[in-house]
Amino acid sequence: MSANSADRPPLLDVVLVKAGRTKIRYTGELLTDDGTRLAVRAAWAGSGVRDFGFVRFEPGDVFTEYYWRDRWYAIKEVRSATGALKGWYCDITRPAVRSGPELVVEDLDLDLWRSADGVDVRRLDEDEFAESGLAETDPEAARAALAALDELESLARGGDFTALLA
């Protein structure tokens, strides 16, 4: 082991599961884990550019991702390769589960975007959530997911959103 490797954060495999299948798996640096909230830094793991119209994720972007074991969402701070803040992409998920070097997060289709200046806050993929059938197969989880989206939107629009990440 080199002297430099002792200075680097440990690695953690992030596994995003959707509808029972692995949607994406990537490796990030585990920045913190206080037993409730984890923070992970990772490069954009998608292939090429993903243009949503209101933001572009592209090679070189860096995501600082926050996951909770007791909350139904994950928040991803997105910065360009130059370090400019693009905004925050929030996934509505079941609470995160860490098992050794792996963090598993189940995506529940709902998302929220908040731009860097806080002006653009938008709910995303509500149609996908409705089509997922979660309200019928797991009504309690569906209620928790919708409550989490409402909470995040309220914080993003006027609450202390960034305090979640401090």
PyMOL commands that set and color helices and strands:
alter all, ss='L'
color gray80, all
select helices_A, chain A and resi 5-7+126-132+134-137+139-157+161-165
alter helices_A, ss='H'
color red, helices_A
select strands_A, chain A and resi 11-18+21-33+37-43+50-51+56-57+62-68+73-79+85-93+97-99+102-115+121-124
alter strands_A, ss='S'
color yellow, strands_A
deselect
rebuild
show_as cartoon
